[in-house]
Amino acid sequence: MPERTLCVIKPNAVERRKIGAIVARFEDADMRIAALRMTTLRRDEAERFYAEHAGKPFFARLVAFMTSGPVVAMAIEGEGAVARCREIMGATDPAAAAPGTIRALFGANVTENAVHGSDSPASAAREIAFYFPEAN
C-alpha cells in the first residue's frame, strides 16, 4: 500500500501563484495527489497544527504567517511518500536547499519557505487528519 504524507503550500507561495508549479513537482515525481484543499487557517487552528513548536521563539511569527492568507493542503501518496516529498521540497532553509527543490525555487526564508511537509509517517497521519478529517 502506498504511503501518504501531507504538504501544505504556504501563504507566500499561494500569493505568488506557485500552486500549479508546486503540484507539478510532485506529480512529475510520480506522486499522486490524493486530496487537495485550499483554506485560510484561523489563529487557533494554526496554533493547534504547530503545537509542538509552542513556546519556541519563532512560534508567534510562524502562526501569524500561516494565518496571513490562504494555504493549500495536499495529501500526497506514493512509495516512500514522506521521504520522497521531503527530498522534492528541499531543506527547511531555502538558502541551504538543493538547487531545483521547491524551497530553493520558491522559499524566502526558514519561515516563508513555500511549503510544509510531514517529517514522519506518524506526523503525516496526524497532519492529514487535521486538514482532511473526513478521510478518517
PyMOL commands that set and color helices and strands:
alter all, ss='L'
color gray80, all
select helices_A, chain A and resi 11-15+19-28+43-49+51-53+59-66+81-89+94-96+102-106+121-131+133-135
alter helices_A, ss='H'
color red, helices_A
select strands_A, chain A and resi 3-9+32-39+71-78+115-117
alter strands_A, ss='S'
color yellow, strands_A
deselect
rebuild
show_as cartoon
